[in-house]
Amino acid sequence: MAGNGDARGRAAVQAVWLEGRLQGLRDMIDGAFTVVEALETPRGDPAAINRKIRALINLARAVAAVEAAARRIMTAAARAPESPEDEMNDGDRPDPETVERYKAELLDRLERHRAIVEAKRVAEDARDRGGMEAALQG
């Protein structure tokens, strides 16, 4: 029985930790939405309108993914019955170094993805303007 209690305790700790990470992702999505919302889309500029639409679609997908993960976590946490053994697992938390390592890795991935998106945007702008030379000159 102790093994089941340990597993439930770990699941509860992971749920708390993941909920904090999910909230961070929600905050990032909110920030990205604010940026996309502020983008100007001149009338008659289909490329700018298309970029904004694609950004909104990607944000909608991100919201759906984060909320699906949140539902899975809450469902898993609800299935784990409370037991006296759960209270004994208070020290079963990830160490701060591991958390910081994961955070740095996630931020690195986010930066790489942002760079890819920016490179694609520049390439699309260049294509719309008539080539890379025109993009680099102006």
C-alpha positions, -999 to 999 in steps of 0.1 A, spaced: 0 0 0 28 24 7 37 23 -30 2 36 -40 5 64 -15 39 74 -28 25 75 -63 -5 96 -53 17 119 -34 40 123 -64 10 129 -86 -3 156 -62 31 174 -61 35 172 -99 -1 186 -103 8 216 -81 41 221 -99 25 217 -133 -4 241 -125 22 268 -117 39 261 -151 5 262 -168 -2 296 -153 32 308 -166 22 296 -201 -12 313 -197 6 345 -189 29 341 -219 -1 336 -241 -18 367 -227 14 387 -235 16 373 -270 -21 381 -275 -15 416 -264 13 420 -290 -8 404 -318 -38 425 -309 -17 457 -312 -4 448 -346 -16 472 -372 -32 456 -403 -35 483 -430 -67 480 -451 -60 464 -484 -28 447 -472 -37 410 -475 -2 398 -463 -5 418 -430 -40 406 -425 -29 370 -432 0 372 -407 -23 385 -380 -49 358 -387 -22 331 -386 -9 345 -353 -44 345 -338 -49 309 -350 -16 299 -334 -26 316 -301 -59 298 -302 -41 265 -306 -18 273 -277 -48 282 -255 -65 249 -264 -33 229 -257 -27 246 -223 -63 242 -213 -64 205 -224 -33 199 -203 -49 216 -173 -80 195 -177 -58 163 -178 -39 174 -147 -71 182 -127 -87 150 -138 -56 130 -127 -55 149 -94 -92 143 -87 -88 106 -93 -61 103 -67 -79 97 -34 -68 115 -3 -50 94 22 -29 99 54 2 88 34 -2 119 11 6 141 40 39 123 46 52 133 12 57 169 19 94 167 11 87 152 -24 92 184 -43 115 191 -72 147 207 -62 152 244 -72 182 236 -95 161 212 -115 133 237 -117 157 264 -129 172 240 -154 138 232 -169 129 268 -169 161 278 -188 155 250 -213 119 261 -219 129 297 -223 156 287 -247 131 267 -267 107 297 -267 135 320 -280 143 296 -308 107 294 -317 104 332 -317 135 334 -339 120 310 -364 87 329 -365 106 362 -370 127 346 -398 96 333 -415 80 367 -412 110 385 -427 111 359 -455 75 364 -462 79 402 -461 108 398 -485 88 376 -508 59 402 -508 83 430 -516 101 412 -544 131 394 -529 157 394 -502 176 423 -517 146 446 -513 141 434 -478 177 440 -468 177 475 -484 146 488 -469 
